[in-house]
Amino acid sequence: MAFTETQLQALESALAKGERRVTFGDKTVEYRSVDELRVAMRDVRRGLSEQATATGLWPDAPRQIRINTSKGT
């Protein structure tokens, strides 16, 4: 699912106000707890990071380099 910075800001704003209900556009979501709201924020941040990495907008994306060596026989 594609996320936007606006969605993340709406979640952060709700948390700062102590609310569990978040409205974005024509949709409203009410979270059961603050912890559930924090999990949603974490998921949105992760999604934004993945989107930025996939599109090349985050040039310093973490990379993994594997080097395999073997002793000659």
N, CA, C and O atoms as a Tinker XYZ file with bonds, in Angstrom:
   292  protein
     1  N      0.839000   -1.174000    0.000000    73     2
     2  CA     0.000000    0.000000    0.000000    64     1     3
     3  C      0.887000    1.241000    0.000000    63     2     4     5
     4  O      1.880000    1.295000    0.725000    81     3
     5  N      0.540000    2.211000   -0.791000    73     3     6
     6  CA     1.310000    3.448000   -0.870000    64     5     7
     7  C      0.864000    4.400000    0.234000    63     6     8     9
     8  O     -0.326000    4.636000    0.440000    81     7
     9  N      1.852000    4.933000    0.931000    73     7    10
    10  CA     1.575000    5.886000    2.007000    64     9    11
    11  C      2.064000    7.261000    1.600000    63    10    12    13
    12  O      2.884000    7.395000    0.691000    81    11
    13  N      1.549000    8.299000    2.287000    73    11    14
    14  CA     1.981000    9.664000    2.022000    64    13    15
    15  C      2.427000   10.321000    3.325000    63    14    16    17
    16  O      2.074000    9.885000    4.420000    81    15
    17  N      3.211000   11.379000    3.170000    73    15    18
    18  CA     3.659000   12.147000    4.331000    64    17    19
    19  C      2.461000   12.752000    5.062000    63    18    20    21
    20  O      2.488000   12.903000    6.283000    81    19
    21  N      1.415000   13.098000    4.318000    73    19    22
    22  CA     0.213000   13.676000    4.920000    64    21    23
    23  C     -0.439000   12.686000    5.877000    63    22    24    25
    24  O     -0.923000   13.074000    6.940000    81    23
    25  N     -0.453000   11.425000    5.508000    73    23    26
    26  CA    -1.012000   10.402000    6.390000    64    25    27
    27  C     -0.192000   10.287000    7.670000    63    26    28    29
    28  O     -0.749000   10.179000    8.762000    81    27
    29  N      1.116000   10.311000    7.535000    73    27    30
    30  CA     1.986000   10.231000    8.705000    64    29    31
    31  C      1.770000   11.445000    9.603000    63    30    32    33
    32  O      1.719000   11.308000   10.826000    81    31
    33  N      1.645000   12.617000    9.018000    73    31    34
    34  CA     1.418000   13.827000    9.802000    64    33    35
    35  C      0.086000   13.767000   10.535000    63    34    36    37
    36  O     -0.011000   14.232000   11.670000    81    35
    37  N     -0.937000   13.205000    9.911000    73    35    38
    38  CA    -2.247000   13.071000   10.560000    64    37    39
    39  C     -2.147000   12.138000   11.767000    63    38    40    41
    40  O     -2.738000   12.412000   12.811000    81    39
    41  N     -1.406000   11.043000   11.631000    73    39    42
    42  CA    -1.213000   10.111000   12.740000    64    41    43
    43  C     -0.431000   10.771000   13.874000    63    42    44    45
    44  O     -0.796000   10.639000   15.042000    81    43
    45  N      0.640000   11.477000   13.529000    73    43    46
    46  CA     1.451000   12.151000   14.545000    64    45    47
    47  C      0.661000   13.226000   15.263000    63    46    48    49
    48  O      0.795000   13.390000   16.476000    81    47
    49  N     -0.162000   13.960000   14.529000    73    47    50
    50  CA    -0.988000   15.000000   15.119000    64    49    51
    51  C     -1.998000   14.411000   16.098000    63    50    52    53
    52  O     -2.204000   14.954000   17.183000    81    51
    53  N     -2.616000   13.319000   15.722000    73    51    54
    54  CA    -3.589000   12.660000   16.596000    64    53    55
    55  C     -2.911000   12.183000   17.878000    63    54    56    57
    56  O     -3.464000   12.336000   18.967000    81    55
    57  N     -1.726000   11.612000   17.754000    73    55    58
    58  CA    -1.000000   11.135000   18.919000    64    57    59
    59  C     -0.626000   12.293000   19.839000    63    58    60    61
    60  O     -0.734000   12.182000   21.060000    81    59
    61  N     -0.190000   13.397000   19.254000    73    59    62
    62  CA     0.192000   14.568000   20.042000    64    61    63
    63  C     -1.002000   15.152000   20.800000    63    62    64    65
    64  O     -0.841000   15.692000   21.895000    81    63
    65  N     -2.181000   15.047000   20.227000    73    63    66
    66  CA    -3.397000   15.573000   20.861000    64    65    67
    67  C     -4.025000   14.571000   21.820000    63    66    68    69
    68  O     -4.958000   14.903000   22.550000    81    67
    69  N     -3.515000   13.355000   21.816000    73    67    70
    70  CA    -4.078000   12.323000   22.673000    64    69    71
    71  C     -5.349000   11.706000   22.118000    63    70    72    73
    72  O     -6.134000   11.110000   22.856000    81    71
    73  N     -5.549000   11.850000   20.826000    73    71    74
    74  CA    -6.739000   11.293000   20.174000    64    73    75
    75  C     -6.428000    9.921000   19.599000    63    74    76    77
    76  O     -5.279000    9.608000   19.287000    81    75
    77  N     -7.463000    9.112000   19.466000    73    75    78
    78  CA    -7.307000    7.801000   18.836000    64    77    79
    79  C     -8.006000    7.756000   17.495000    63    78    80    81
    80  O     -7.924000    6.751000   16.789000    81    79
    81  N     -8.683000    8.812000   17.135000    73    79    82
    82  CA    -9.411000    8.873000   15.858000    64    81    83
    83  C     -8.627000    9.745000   14.886000    63    82    84    85
    84  O     -8.254000   10.875000   15.200000    81    83
    85  N     -8.389000    9.199000   13.706000    73    83    86
    86  CA    -7.620000    9.907000   12.680000    64    85    87
    87  C     -8.478000   10.005000   11.427000    63    86    88    89
    88  O     -9.043000    9.016000   10.961000    81    87
    89  N     -8.564000   11.224000   10.891000    73    87    90
    90  CA    -9.319000   11.442000    9.659000    64    89    91
    91  C     -8.353000   11.888000    8.579000    63    90    92    93
    92  O     -7.569000   12.820000    8.764000    81    91
    93  N     -8.426000   11.205000    7.452000    73    91    94
    94  CA    -7.609000   11.571000    6.305000    64    93    95
    95  C     -8.511000   11.524000    5.085000    63    94    96    97
    96  O     -9.024000   10.467000    4.716000    81    95
    97  N     -8.697000   12.668000    4.470000    73    95    98
    98  CA    -9.591000   12.731000    3.320000    64    97    99
    99  C    -11.014000   12.415000    3.748000    63    98   100   101
   100  O    -11.555000   13.071000    4.638000    81    99
   101  N    -11.619000   11.421000    3.126000    73    99   102
   102  CA   -12.996000   11.050000    3.468000    64   101   103
   103  C    -13.054000    9.822000    4.359000    63   102   104   105
   104  O    -14.136000    9.282000    4.593000    81   103
   105  N    -11.916000    9.372000    4.859000    73   103   106
   106  CA   -11.875000    8.173000    5.700000    64   105   107
   107  C    -11.504000    8.537000    7.136000    63   106   108   109
   108  O    -10.667000    9.406000    7.381000    81   107
   109  N    -12.146000    7.851000    8.074000    73   107   110
   110  CA   -11.853000    8.026000    9.491000    64   109   111
   111  C    -11.566000    6.662000   10.098000    63   110   112   113
   112  O    -12.297000    5.697000    9.877000    81   111
   113  N    -10.489000    6.604000   10.865000    73   111   114
   114  CA   -10.102000    5.366000   11.533000    64   113   115
   115  C     -9.991000    5.660000   13.018000    63   114   116   117
   116  O     -9.378000    6.649000   13.420000    81   115
   117  N    -10.588000    4.795000   13.832000    73   115   118
   118  CA   -10.457000    4.936000   15.272000    64   117   119
   119  C     -9.662000    3.741000   15.786000    63   118   120   121
   120  O    -10.070000    2.590000   15.634000    81   119
   121  N     -8.527000    4.041000   16.393000    73   119   122
   122  CA    -7.658000    3.004000   16.924000    64   121   123
   123  C     -8.093000    2.643000   18.340000    63   122   124   125
   124  O     -8.602000    3.491000   19.073000    81   123
   125  N     -7.896000    1.402000   18.716000    73   123   126
   126  CA    -8.332000    0.922000   20.031000    64   125   127
   127  C     -7.461000    1.438000   21.161000    63   126   128   129
   128  O     -7.923000    1.601000   22.290000    81   127
   129  N     -6.198000    1.692000   20.851000    73   127   130
   130  CA    -5.291000    2.147000   21.895000    64   129   131
   131  C     -4.205000    3.027000   21.281000    63   130   132   133
   132  O     -4.042000    3.093000   20.063000    81   131
   133  N     -3.481000    3.689000   22.149000    73   131   134
   134  CA    -2.363000    4.513000   21.703000    64   133   135
   135  C     -1.279000    3.623000   21.106000    63   134   136   137
   136  O     -0.616000    4.006000   20.142000    81   135
   137  N     -1.102000    2.443000   21.676000    73   135   138
   138  CA    -0.109000    1.511000   21.133000    64   137   139
   139  C     -0.449000    1.114000   19.704000    63   138   140   141
   140  O      0.441000    1.003000   18.861000    81   139
   141  N     -1.709000    0.904000   19.430000    73   139   142
   142  CA    -2.126000    0.552000   18.068000    64   141   143
   143  C     -1.861000    1.719000   17.113000    63   142   144   145
   144  O     -1.490000    1.510000   15.958000    81   143
   145  N     -2.053000    2.936000   17.598000    73   143   146
   146  CA    -1.765000    4.125000   16.800000    64   145   147
   147  C     -0.264000    4.208000   16.511000    63   146   148   149
   148  O      0.136000    4.544000   15.396000    81   147
   149  N      0.552000    3.907000   17.496000    73   147   150
   150  CA     2.002000    3.922000   17.295000    64   149   151
   151  C      2.444000    2.849000   16.293000    63   150   152   153
   152  O      3.357000    3.074000   15.498000    81   151
   153  N      1.802000    1.704000   16.337000    73   151   154
   154  CA     2.116000    0.640000   15.368000    64   153   155
   155  C      1.767000    1.117000   13.957000    63   154   156   157
   156  O      2.514000    0.863000   13.012000    81   155
   157  N      0.641000    1.802000   13.816000    73   155   158
   158  CA     0.247000    2.324000   12.505000    64   157   159
   159  C      1.279000    3.338000   12.013000    63   158   160   161
   160  O      1.637000    3.342000   10.835000    81   159
   161  N      1.757000    4.195000   12.913000    73   159   162
   162  CA     2.775000    5.170000   12.535000    64   161   163
   163  C      4.063000    4.473000   12.089000    63   162   164   165
   164  O      4.690000    4.884000   11.113000    81   163
   165  N      4.449000    3.426000   12.801000    73   163   166
   166  CA     5.645000    2.675000   12.438000    64   165   167
   167  C      5.492000    2.049000   11.053000    63   166   168   169
   168  O      6.424000    2.059000   10.249000    81   167
   169  N      4.297000    1.503000   10.785000    73   167   170
   170  CA     4.040000    0.884000    9.485000    64   169   171
   171  C      4.091000    1.916000    8.357000    63   170   172   173
   172  O      4.620000    1.642000    7.280000    81   171
   173  N      3.539000    3.098000    8.612000    73   171   174
   174  CA     3.560000    4.148000    7.588000    64   173   175
   175  C      4.994000    4.601000    7.340000    63   174   176   177
   176  O      5.401000    4.775000    6.192000    81   175
   177  N      5.761000    4.794000    8.413000    73   175   178
   178  CA     7.170000    5.190000    8.246000    64   177   179
   179  C      7.943000    4.137000    7.446000    63   178   180   181
   180  O      8.725000    4.470000    6.555000    81   179
   181  N      7.713000    2.877000    7.774000    73   179   182
   182  CA     8.392000    1.798000    7.053000    64   181   183
   183  C      7.984000    1.813000    5.575000    63   182   184   185
   184  O      8.829000    1.665000    4.692000    81   183
   185  N      6.702000    1.990000    5.317000    73   183   186
   186  CA     6.232000    2.043000    3.930000    64   185   187
   187  C      6.824000    3.211000    3.165000    63   186   188   189
   188  O      7.200000    3.066000    2.002000    81   187
   189  N      6.911000    4.377000    3.812000    73   187   190
   190  CA     7.511000    5.542000    3.160000    64   189   191
   191  C      8.981000    5.299000    2.858000    63   190   192   193
   192  O      9.479000    5.679000    1.799000    81   191
   193  N      9.661000    4.669000    3.784000    73   191   194
   194  CA    11.082000    4.352000    3.579000    64   193   195
   195  C     11.254000    3.383000    2.415000    63   194   196   197
   196  O     12.136000    3.570000    1.578000    81   195
   197  N     10.425000    2.359000    2.357000    73   195   198
   198  CA    10.509000    1.385000    1.266000    64   197   199
   199  C     10.194000    2.033000   -0.080000    63   198   200   201
   200  O     10.841000    1.738000   -1.085000    81   199
   201  N      9.199000    2.916000   -0.094000    73   199   202
   202  CA     8.844000    3.612000   -1.329000    64   201   203
   203  C     10.005000    4.495000   -1.790000    63   202   204   205
   204  O     10.324000    4.530000   -2.978000    81   203
   205  N     10.629000    5.199000   -0.861000    73   203   206
   206  CA    11.741000    6.083000   -1.217000    64   205   207
   207  C     12.919000    5.281000   -1.738000    63   206   208   209
   208  O     13.578000    5.693000   -2.692000    81   207
   209  N     13.186000    4.156000   -1.131000    73   207   210
   210  CA    14.286000    3.313000   -1.575000    64   209   211
   211  C     14.010000    2.742000   -2.966000    63   210   212   213
   212  O     14.892000    2.724000   -3.824000    81   211
   213  N     12.794000    2.283000   -3.177000    73   211   214
   214  CA    12.432000    1.667000   -4.455000    64   213   215
   215  C     12.469000    2.659000   -5.608000    63   214   216   217
   216  O     12.802000    2.289000   -6.734000    81   215
   217  N     12.131000    3.913000   -5.338000    73   215   218
   218  CA    12.083000    4.908000   -6.405000    64   217   219
   219  C     13.389000    5.672000   -6.561000    63   218   220   221
   220  O     13.529000    6.487000   -7.473000    81   219
   221  N     14.350000    5.411000   -5.670000    73   219   222
   222  CA    15.631000    6.098000   -5.758000    64   221   223
   223  C     15.636000    7.477000   -5.129000    63   222   224   225
   224  O     16.598000    8.226000   -5.297000    81   223
   225  N     14.576000    7.830000   -4.406000    73   223   226
   226  CA    14.518000    9.142000   -3.765000    64   225   227
   227  C     15.398000    9.213000   -2.524000    63   226   228   229
   228  O     15.722000   10.300000   -2.045000    81   227
   229  N     15.772000    8.074000   -2.018000    73   227   230
   230  CA    16.629000    8.003000   -0.848000    64   229   231
   231  C     17.954000    7.423000   -1.328000    63   230   232   233
   232  O     18.132000    6.205000   -1.351000    81   231
   233  N     18.876000    8.294000   -1.707000    73   231   234
   234  CA    20.099000    7.793000   -2.337000    64   233   235
   235  C     20.997000    6.990000   -1.414000    63   234   236   237
   236  O     21.760000    6.149000   -1.888000    81   235
   237  N     20.929000    7.219000   -0.127000    73   235   238
   238  CA    21.782000    6.506000    0.810000    64   237   239
   239  C     21.050000    5.331000    1.441000    63   238   240   241
   240  O     21.200000    5.058000    2.632000    81   239
   241  N     20.276000    4.656000    0.651000    73   239   242
   242  CA    19.519000    3.518000    1.154000    64   241   243
   243  C     20.469000    2.447000    1.653000    63   242   244   245
   244  O     21.514000    2.209000    1.048000    81   243
   245  N     20.116000    1.804000    2.744000    73   243   246
   246  CA    20.985000    0.750000    3.247000    64   245   247
   247  C     21.150000   -0.361000    2.207000    63   246   248   249
   248  O     20.186000   -0.788000    1.571000    81   247
   249  N     22.351000   -0.800000    2.058000    73   247   250
   250  CA    22.612000   -1.864000    1.106000    64   249   251
   251  C     23.360000   -2.971000    1.797000    63   250   252   253
   252  O     24.019000   -2.765000    2.816000    81   251
   253  N     23.250000   -4.110000    1.241000    73   251   254
   254  CA    23.934000   -5.257000    1.806000    64   253   255
   255  C     24.864000   -5.814000    0.737000    63   254   256   257
   256  O     24.445000   -6.109000   -0.383000    81   255
   257  N     26.116000   -5.950000    1.102000    73   255   258
   258  CA    27.105000   -6.496000    0.175000    64   257   259
   259  C     27.625000   -7.779000    0.788000    63   258   260   261
   260  O     28.059000   -7.797000    1.940000    81   259
   261  N     27.580000   -8.834000    0.027000    73   259   262
   262  CA    28.070000  -10.127000    0.500000    64   261   263
   263  C     29.304000  -10.512000   -0.308000    63   262   264   265
   264  O     29.318000  -10.426000   -1.536000    81   263
   265  N     30.310000  -10.929000    0.395000    73   263   266
   266  CA    31.535000  -11.357000   -0.261000    64   265   267
   267  C     31.749000  -12.821000    0.112000    63   266   268   269
   268  O     31.809000  -13.173000    1.290000    81   267
   269  N     31.860000  -13.651000   -0.889000    73   267   270
   270  CA    32.132000  -15.063000   -0.680000    64   269   271
   271  C     33.540000  -15.359000   -1.166000    63   270   272   273
   272  O     33.924000  -14.987000   -2.274000    81   271
   273  N     34.282000  -16.019000   -0.335000    73   271   274
   274  CA    35.623000  -16.414000   -0.732000    64   273   275
   275  C     35.803000  -17.902000   -0.504000    63   274   276   277
   276  O     35.101000  -18.505000    0.307000    81   275
   277  N     36.711000  -18.468000   -1.196000    73   275   278
   278  CA    37.026000  -19.870000   -0.969000    64   277   279
   279  C     38.505000  -20.098000   -1.209000    63   278   280   281
   280  O     39.152000  -19.405000   -1.994000    81   279
   281  N     38.983000  -21.039000   -0.545000    73   279   282
   282  CA    40.389000  -21.392000   -0.698000    64   281   283
   283  C     40.509000  -22.302000   -1.919000    63   282   284   285
   284  O     39.754000  -23.267000   -2.041000    81   283
   285  N     41.414000  -22.021000   -2.791000    73   283   286
   286  CA    41.582000  -22.805000   -3.997000    64   285   287
   287  C     41.936000  -24.248000   -3.671000    63   286   288   289
   288  O     42.672000  -24.507000   -2.718000    81   287
   289  N     41.424000  -25.178000   -4.444000    73   287   290
   290  CA    41.709000  -26.592000   -4.210000    64   289   291
   291  C     42.698000  -27.151000   -5.181000    63   290   292
   292  O     43.036000  -28.332000   -5.107000    81   291
